[in-house]
């Protein structure tokens, strides 16, 4: 049985990757930070099903704490390490830049240096981000110049090059997955896609009247997180370490996302949205991201299974269920709102 460590296990990607690896027969060890408020709702079903037989195990650790990382790596002796842990909100990174660099950049260095010393045969996956491309015009691939426009993007560029350095200098199996935006019903509520679907559901439930957003013209390549964690695993199963862009190749604006979600309810989104809200405007904006994942498709054989339309409907239906409203019921309620 292979053993994998996942940092950031309580997050969207960590939960989907845990499910995927367990289905593949792995023993999974998830790292989580101590918090006064439990944030394990994405993985509680795994703990309940697999903790007793030690297939799914949780450990307290922190990417800013070398000793905690070292202790767990020594104890587990992993075959694979998936570094998904990060301060991952671009907007918040402008306010907490030093912390973001410590967690996202130095965190990757700490893990890789420990693996180099005590577990050099462990395969390492670094969760890199399309935000590294920043102002570079689309489409973006593995050869596109990095021009980050936020502390978050900068921190991910540093972690990307740190991973390549350990691969080249120490002959480690260390790979980067440059993932474009990937969403799901498990996305945090402070991310724009989930903010839209959750508040659309609240409007149907009669609990909300308006959604307040920033710039609606920014464009992203949105995919389904469940598809993307498969790519993470495939990157580490490749016969040599390398870097891969993972994306759908799509390019939709926030306005497009709004139109699709509200069209599913047969509502006019413009009646419910206040755009360009000052608190949600960023100092510097990444205008357009569109990934070219030709390399991953050719070398790994990876393809996304879900479309942009699939994603919008999946997320909306999931959020409606939180208010005990079926999709058909939502459409009936929406008729009365017109």
N, C-alpha and C positions, 0 to 999 in steps of 0.2 A: 504494500500500500504506500503510494507516494504521500509525502507530507508537504503541505503548503502553508506559508504564513501570509496573511493579508493584513496590511495596515489600512486603517480606515474601514474596517469591516462593518461598522454600523451605518455607513453611508449607502446611497443608492447603488453604486457599482459594487461595493463590498458585499451587499446582500445577494445581488444577482450572481456575482462570481462564486460566492460560497455555495449557492444552490447548484451551479454548474459543475464545480469541482467535486462536490459530494456525489453527484450523479455519475461522475467519471470514476468514482471509487477512491477519492483522496481522503486523507485525514486533514482537516482544515483547522488552523489555529488563527484566530482573529485577534488583532490588537485594538484596544479601545482605551481612550483617555478617561480618567476618573472625572465624574461630573456629579454635581449635587442633584441633578435632575436626570432620570433615566431616559436614554435616547436609543433604546434597543428595539423599538417597535418593528423595524424592518427585518430583524433577525430573530425575534422571539420564537417564531415557528420552528426555526432551525435548532435553537437551544432546547425547546421542548421535545423535539423528535430525536436529536442526535447527541446531546451532551452526555447522557448516561453511558452510552457505549463509546464515548471519547472520539467520535467521528468529527464532532464540531466542538471546539474548545475556545473559550475566551480568556484573554490575558490583559491585565492592565499594563499599559506601556505608553510612552510618549516619544514622538520623533525628535523632541528637543532634549531628551534624557538618554544619554549614551548607555548608562549602566542598565537601565530597564531593557533596552534593545539587546544588549549583549547577553544578559541573563536568559532571555527567551530564546534567542538564536542558539545559544549553547544547549539549552534544555531540549528544544525541539529537533535540532539538526535537520533543517528543512531541505527538501529537494528543489523547491521553488519559493521565491519571495516576490509577492505582488505589492509594490509600494503605491497604494491608492490613497493613503492618508495625506491630507493637505488642507490648508485654509483655501477653500475653493470658490469663494464668491468674489467675482471681479470687482463689483462696486465697493464692497467693504474693504477690499485690499488698499484702496486709496487712503483709508483712515487708519489702517493697522499695518503699514508697509514693513516695518522692521520685524514684526512678528511673522508676517507672511514669508519673508526671506529666511527667517530662522527655521520655520517649520518645513517649507516647501523645498528650499535649496539645501540648507545645511542638514536637514533631515535625511535627504537622499544620500548625502556624503557620509553621514554617520552609519547608515545601514550598509552601504557598499564597503566602507572601510572595515566594519566588523566582519562582514562576509569574507572579505579578502583575507583577513587574519585567521578566522576559525572555521569557515565553511566555504572555501573557494570554489567548490564544485556546484554550489547552489546556483540555480538559474535566477536571474533578477529581472523583473519587469518594472520599468518606470512609467508611471502615468503622465505622459506629456500631453500638451494641450494645443489646440488650434489657436489659442490666444497668443501663442508665441509668434505667429505670423503677423498679427497686428495690422499695420498699414500696408503690407505687401498686397498687391492686387490679386484677386482670384482669377483662375483656380489655383490652389496651393498644393504642392506636393513635397516630397522629401528634399528636393533641391531648391525650394523657394527660400529666399532670405528671411530671417527672423527680424521683425520690426515691432516688438511688443509695445503696447500703449497703456500698460498698467503695471503696478507693482506685482500683481499676480502673474502676468505674462512674463515679466522679467525673471521672477523666481523660477518659473518653469523652464525658461531658456537655460538658466544656470544649472538646474537639475538635469536637463537634457545633455548638456556638455559634460557634466560630472559623470554621467552614466557612460558616455562614449570614452571618456578618459580612463575609467577603470577597465573598460573592455579592451582598450588598446594597450595600456601600460601594464596591466596585470593579467591579461589573457583570460578575463572573466566572461562568462556568458551573461552579458548585461545588455538588454534591449530596451528601446523606447517605442511605445505605442503613441503616436500623435493622434489622439482622438478628437474629432470634431464634436460639436454639441450633441449630447445624447441625453434623452429625456425618458420619463416613464411615470406611472402613477406613484412611484416612490420618490420622485424628485422633491426637494425641499420647497416649502411655500414661498421662500424669498427669491426663487428663480422665476423668470418672467412667464415661461410656458405653464408652469404649475399654478402660478398666481392667476393666470387667465382662466384655466379650466376650473380651479377651485372656486373662484369668485363668480364665474358663470353659473356654477351649481348653486351657490348661495343666492344669486339673483332669482333662480327658478324656485328656490325654497322660501323666497320672500324675506331673506335675511340680509340682503345687500341691494343697493341701488346703483352704485357706481364702482368702476375699477379705475384706479389712478396709476398711470404708467408714464414712462419717460419718452424717449425717442422711438417712434414706431417704424422708422424707415431703415433701421439697421437690419442687415440680412445675415442669416446663419444657415448652416448645413445641419439640419436636425435629423437625428436618427433615434432608434430605440435602444436603450441601455442594455436590454437583454441580448440583443444581437452583438453589441460591442464587446461584452465580456468574453464571448466565444473567441473573438479576434485576439484578445489578450492571451488566452490560453494557446491559441494557434501560433502566436509569435514565439512563445517559449518552447513549442514542440518543433520549431524549424531546426534544421540541422546546424545552423550557425547563427550567432547573435547578429541582429540588424535592427534598423529603424523603419517603421511603417506608418504611413498615414492611413487612418481608418475613418471612412466617411461614406455618405450616401451619394455624393455628387450633386445634391440638391442645393437650392439657394432661395430661401424664402424670407420675407421680412416679418417683423412682429405683426405688422398690419395683416399680412397673409394668414398668420396663425389665428389672429382674432376673427378674420372673415370666415375661416374654415370652421372654427369652434362654434361661432354664433349661427352659421348657416346650417349646422346640424340641428339647431333648435329653431330654425326658420325665424331668427331675430336679426335686426339691424344692429350690429355692434356699436355703431357710432352714437346710438342713443344711451349707451351704458358706459362709455369710456371717456375719461379725461386724460388727454395726452400732454406730453411736455411738462409734466409736474416737476417743479424745480428740484425737489429732494431726490428724484430718480434720474436726473441728468448727470452725466459723467464729465470729468475734466477733459479727458481725451477719449474719443470713441473709435472703436473698431467698426468700420462701416460695413464690410462685407467679407464673409468667410465661405468658401466653397471648396471642399476637399476633392482631390484627385487621388483615389485609392487604387489606381491601376496596378501598382506594384503588389499590394496585398492580394488583389484578385488573381494576379498572374502567378505569384510565388506561393502564397498560402492557400489559394483557392477559397478565400473568404468573400462572401456576398451578404449584404443586409437582407433580412427576410421581411421587414416591415417598411411600408411607405410613409410619407409625411401624413397622408390622409388617415392611415391606420393609427398612427401615433396620436393624432388629435382626438379621434373618436375613443380610443382606448383610455386616454387620460380623462376625458370628459365623463365617460360612463363610470369610471372608477370614482370620481369625485361626486357624481350624482348619488351613487350608492351610499356614500357617507351620510347623506341626508335621507336615506331610505326612499329614494326616488329612482324608478326605472327609467330607461331611455324613452320608452313609449309614453310614460307618464309625464316626463319632462316636456315632450313635444306638445302634449295636450295643455299643460300649464302655460307654455309659451304662447299658445294661441290667444289666451286671455290677457297676455301682457301687451299685445299689439295695439 
